[in-house]
Amino acid sequence: MYKIACFFILITLCVACKQDLRLFGEDPVTMLKEFGKKNPEKTILVTTREGNFTIRLYDDTPLHRANFIRLVKGGFYDERYFYRNVYETAIQGGAGWYGLDYDIPTEVLPQYTHKRGAVSMAQYDIKENPKLDTSSSEFFIVTDTEQAEKFNGIYTVVGEVIAGMEVVDKIKKARAYNEVPELPVKFSMELIDHP
């Protein structure tokens, strides 16, 4: 009984340590515009057991850059998993222990395609998301340009891997069943540029 009580106390403390980043009805566009003005960072170090890689976010997708930085600063991307190996195309991660209560309008730009190393935001099923807004936290990293061309013009490319793409490839090559990795790779993120 003591061990069970300790386990639940530990889980409660872990949950309490994470900042609740839901907006509770606040307008995400207004909030992200203001946050983006005060937080110009755009370079993120991603650490995993397979090694580290670096992402650079684009200034041309300001809502998505601000949102990504907000989640990194708030600790949302600490101890997350790459939970999906999209067949011959990408790795996906960013689902949270609670669902964020907002989506973001797409910022699809023709100059940013789903090339190898592109970091793009996921979308929910069109039945639940008729506006095709972007997920607030789930993202994918392209490993094969040819396979990912079908995503161009649909998903918002928010940045790209600028160093350590071999680590992304290693994560992608892990054994998976129906796109679910046998041993999902945990990741954490931190900013490496500061204003």
C-alpha positions as CSV (number, residue, x, y, z in Angstrom):
1,M,0.0,0.0,0.0
2,Y,2.9,2.4,0.9
3,K,4.5,1.8,-2.6
4,I,1.2,2.5,-4.4
5,A,0.7,5.8,-2.4
6,C,4.3,6.8,-3.1
7,F,3.7,6.1,-6.8
8,F,0.6,8.3,-7.0
9,I,2.4,11.1,-5.1
10,L,5.3,10.9,-7.6
11,I,2.9,11.1,-10.6
12,T,1.1,14.1,-9.0
13,L,4.4,15.9,-8.4
14,C,5.5,15.2,-12.0
15,V,2.2,16.6,-13.4
16,A,2.4,19.6,-11.1
17,C,6.0,20.4,-12.3
18,K,4.7,20.9,-15.9
19,Q,3.2,24.2,-16.7
20,D,-0.4,24.1,-17.9
21,L,-0.2,25.7,-21.3
22,R,-3.9,25.5,-22.2
23,L,-5.5,28.9,-23.0
24,F,-8.9,28.3,-21.4
25,G,-10.8,30.4,-24.0
26,E,-8.2,33.0,-24.7
27,D,-7.8,33.9,-28.4
28,P,-4.7,32.0,-29.6
29,V,-3.9,34.3,-32.5
30,T,-3.8,37.4,-30.3
31,M,-1.9,35.7,-27.5
32,L,0.7,34.2,-29.9
33,K,1.3,37.6,-31.7
34,E,2.0,39.2,-28.4
35,F,4.2,36.3,-27.2
36,G,6.1,36.3,-30.5
37,K,7.0,40.0,-30.1
38,K,8.5,39.4,-26.7
39,N,10.2,36.1,-27.5
40,P,12.2,36.3,-30.7
41,E,14.2,33.0,-30.2
42,K,14.1,30.4,-33.0
43,T,16.9,27.8,-32.5
44,I,16.1,24.7,-30.5
45,L,18.3,21.8,-29.4
46,V,16.5,18.4,-29.3
47,T,18.1,15.8,-27.1
48,T,17.5,12.1,-27.4
49,R,19.1,8.8,-26.4
50,E,20.2,8.4,-30.0
51,G,22.0,11.8,-30.0
52,N,21.0,15.5,-30.5
53,F,19.8,17.6,-33.4
54,T,19.1,21.3,-33.9
55,I,15.9,22.9,-35.3
56,R,15.7,26.4,-36.7
57,L,12.2,27.9,-36.9
58,Y,11.2,30.3,-39.6
59,D,10.2,33.9,-38.9
60,D,7.8,33.8,-41.9
61,T,5.4,31.6,-39.9
62,P,5.2,33.8,-36.8
63,L,2.2,32.2,-35.0
64,H,3.8,28.8,-35.3
65,R,7.3,30.0,-34.3
66,A,5.8,31.8,-31.2
67,N,3.8,28.7,-30.3
68,F,6.7,26.4,-30.6
69,I,8.9,28.7,-28.5
70,R,6.1,29.0,-25.9
71,L,5.9,25.2,-25.6
72,V,9.6,24.8,-25.3
73,K,9.9,27.6,-22.6
74,G,6.9,26.2,-20.7
75,G,8.5,22.7,-20.6
76,F,5.8,21.1,-22.7
77,Y,8.3,19.3,-24.9
78,D,10.3,17.9,-22.0
79,E,10.2,14.1,-21.7
80,R,8.0,13.6,-24.8
81,Y,8.2,10.8,-27.4
82,F,8.6,10.3,-31.1
83,Y,5.6,8.0,-31.1
84,R,5.1,7.5,-34.8
85,N,7.3,6.5,-37.7
86,V,5.3,7.6,-40.8
87,Y,6.0,5.0,-43.5
88,E,9.1,6.0,-45.5
89,T,8.3,9.7,-44.8
90,A,8.8,11.2,-41.3
91,I,8.9,10.8,-37.6
92,Q,6.2,12.4,-35.5
93,G,6.0,13.6,-31.9
94,G,4.7,16.2,-29.6
95,A,1.5,14.7,-28.1
96,G,1.1,15.8,-24.5
97,W,0.0,14.4,-21.2
98,Y,-3.0,16.7,-21.6
99,G,-4.5,18.0,-24.8
100,L,-3.9,21.6,-25.5
101,D,-7.3,23.4,-26.0
102,Y,-6.5,25.4,-29.1
103,D,-5.5,25.0,-32.7
104,I,-3.6,27.5,-34.9
105,P,-4.6,28.8,-38.3
106,T,-2.3,27.4,-41.0
107,E,0.6,29.5,-42.3
108,V,1.3,27.5,-45.5
109,L,3.8,29.3,-47.7
110,P,4.9,28.1,-51.1
111,Q,8.6,28.7,-50.4
112,Y,8.6,26.2,-47.6
113,T,8.2,22.6,-48.9
114,H,8.3,19.3,-47.2
115,K,12.0,18.7,-48.1
116,R,14.2,16.3,-46.1
117,G,14.7,17.9,-42.7
118,A,11.5,20.0,-42.8
119,V,9.7,20.4,-39.5
120,S,6.0,20.6,-40.1
121,M,2.9,20.8,-37.9
122,A,0.3,18.0,-37.9
123,Q,-3.5,18.5,-38.3
124,Y,-6.4,16.7,-37.0
125,D,-8.9,14.7,-39.1
126,I,-10.9,17.0,-41.4
127,K,-14.2,15.7,-39.9
128,E,-13.1,17.3,-36.5
129,N,-11.2,20.1,-38.1
130,P,-13.0,21.5,-41.2
131,K,-10.9,24.7,-41.2
132,L,-7.7,22.5,-41.5
133,D,-6.1,24.4,-38.5
134,T,-2.8,23.2,-37.2
135,S,-2.3,21.1,-34.1
136,S,-1.0,23.1,-31.2
137,S,1.8,20.7,-30.3
138,E,2.1,17.7,-32.7
139,F,4.8,18.0,-35.3
140,F,6.7,15.8,-37.8
141,I,10.2,15.8,-39.3
142,V,10.5,14.8,-43.0
143,T,13.1,12.1,-43.8
144,D,12.2,11.6,-47.5
145,T,11.4,14.5,-49.8
146,E,9.8,12.5,-52.5
147,Q,7.4,10.7,-50.2
148,A,6.5,14.0,-48.4
149,E,5.7,16.0,-51.6
150,K,2.0,15.2,-51.0
151,F,2.0,17.3,-47.9
152,N,3.0,20.5,-49.7
153,G,0.3,23.2,-49.5
154,I,-1.6,21.3,-46.7
155,Y,0.6,21.3,-43.6
156,T,2.5,24.3,-42.2
157,V,6.3,23.9,-42.5
158,V,7.6,25.8,-39.4
159,G,11.3,25.2,-39.7
160,E,14.0,22.7,-40.5
161,V,16.7,20.5,-39.0
162,I,20.0,22.4,-39.4
163,A,22.3,20.0,-37.6
164,G,22.1,16.3,-36.6
165,M,19.9,15.0,-39.4
166,E,21.6,11.6,-39.0
167,V,20.0,11.4,-35.5
168,V,16.6,11.9,-37.1
169,D,17.4,9.1,-39.6
170,K,18.4,6.8,-36.8
171,I,15.1,7.4,-35.0
172,K,13.2,6.8,-38.2
173,K,15.0,3.5,-38.9
174,A,13.9,1.9,-35.6
175,R,11.7,-1.1,-35.9
176,A,8.0,-0.2,-35.9
177,Y,4.7,-2.0,-36.3
178,N,1.8,-0.1,-38.1
179,E,4.0,3.0,-37.7
180,V,4.3,2.6,-33.9
181,P,8.0,2.2,-32.8
182,E,8.8,-0.9,-30.8
183,L,10.9,1.4,-28.5
184,P,9.7,5.0,-28.9
185,V,12.5,7.5,-28.5
186,K,12.1,10.1,-25.8
187,F,13.1,13.7,-26.5
188,S,13.4,17.0,-24.7
189,M,13.9,20.5,-26.1
190,E,15.8,23.6,-25.0
191,L,16.5,27.0,-26.6
192,I,20.0,27.6,-27.6
193,D,19.6,31.2,-28.8
194,H,18.6,33.9,-26.3
195,P,17.6,37.5,-26.9
